[in-house]
């Protein structure tokens, strides 16, 4: 068995005794090889690689940033206009889009919530899969008209 290491131009046999049978490593030859012939590129060889989950996270962040740039938030509605829109949506059983007056750390408004108003309790609306929303947090409420 022969173990050879190549540096591109030169191939080095790391065993004593050539190609015959059970050989032992020539430690002097191995030491010389790593000291003079082998050049480890270190981190350079890994700089082009990303983990797939890291790449997915970067793509998702880019998508979210693009959505934020395109985000159009309606003007703030008065409390009476919001209440009138809520009543209309409940009576007609129509879905609504709720824009919250809450911003994230980047001063962007949260994504709008969409669904039917399934109920209310005190100062909270229950919106389908979205859960409870406080009336004081609503910036605008758009009723989706039937087609």
N, C-alpha and C positions, 0 to 999 in steps of 0.2 A: 504494500500500500504506500502511495506517495501523496504527501500533502504539499501542494505548491501554492505559493502566494505570488501574485503578479502586481506590479506597480505600473503597468502599461507597457513599458519597454523591456522590463527584465522579469524573468520568472525565477524564483528561488525555491530549491528543494529544502524543506525544513527538517528532514530526517537524516540521520547518519546512515551510511551503508547503502545508499542508492535505493533500488527498487526491490530489494530482497526481503521477504518475510516480515518478521516482527522487528521493527526499527524503533529507536528511541529518538526523541527530539534532540537536536543539537542546540542547546540553550544559548551558546555563544552566537550561533548563526541567527537564531530568533531575535536575540537582543540587538544584534547588528542591523537586522532587517528593520525592526521598529525604530531604531535610533537614526538610521541614515536613509533608508529606502521608502518607508511607509509615511505618508503625510495625511494625517487625519484632518478632514475638512470640518469637523466639529459641528456646530449648530448650522453652518451654511447649508448642509445637505437637507435640513429639516425646515428651513424657512419657507419653502413653497407649499408645505402641507398644512391643511386644516382638518380638524375632525369634522365629520359629517354633521354632528349636532351643532357644532359651532357655526358652520356654514348655514345651516337651517335657521339658526337664531339670527344671524346677520341678515338673511333674506327676509325674515319676518319683520325685523326692525325696520328695514328699508321700506317694506310694504306699508307698515304702520305710519312711517314718516311721510310717505307719499299720500296716504289717506288724510293725514292731518293737514298737509299743505292744501289739499283740495277741499277740505272741510268748510262748508258754508253754514254758519249758524244764524238763524233768524234773530231779528231784534227782540229785545226783552218785551214780553207781553205784560199788561197790567193784571192784577189779581182777579179783577172782575171778568176780563176777557178769557183768562185761563179757566175760571169756574164755569163760564158759559160754554166753552168748548168741551169741558168734561161732561157737563150735563147733556149736551147734544150727542156726544159719543156714547154715553150710557143709554140714553133713550133709543137711539137708532142702532145700537149694538155694532158700532163701527170701530175699526182699529185706529190707533193714534200713534203718532211719533212724538216723543217727549225729548226736548232738548234741556239738559240740566244746566243750571247756573253754577256748575262746579268745575274747577280747572285742575289739571294735574300739575306735576312738578315743573313741566315745560310751559306752563300757562296756556295750555290747550284745553278746550272744552272736552269733556268726556263724550264718548260716542253716543249718538241718540238711541233711546230705547223705543222699541216698537212692539205693539201688541194691543190686545183688547183690554179695556178696563174691566176687571172681573169683580171688583169690589172696592170698598174703602173703609177705613177705620180712623176716627179722629182726624188727624192731619196727614194721613197716608193713603195713597192709592195703591191698589194691587193690580199690577200689569202682568198678565199671562206668565210667561217663563222668566220675566225680568225681576219679579218680586215686588217688594214695597218701594214706593217713591214718596218722599216728603213733598207736600205742596210747596213749601218754602224754597225747595231746591229747583223747581221748574222754572226755566227761562222762557220757554215757548212750548206750546202744545198744538200740534197740527192734526186735525181730524182727516183721515183718509176717506174721501167720498167714494161711494159705490160707482162702478163703471156702467 
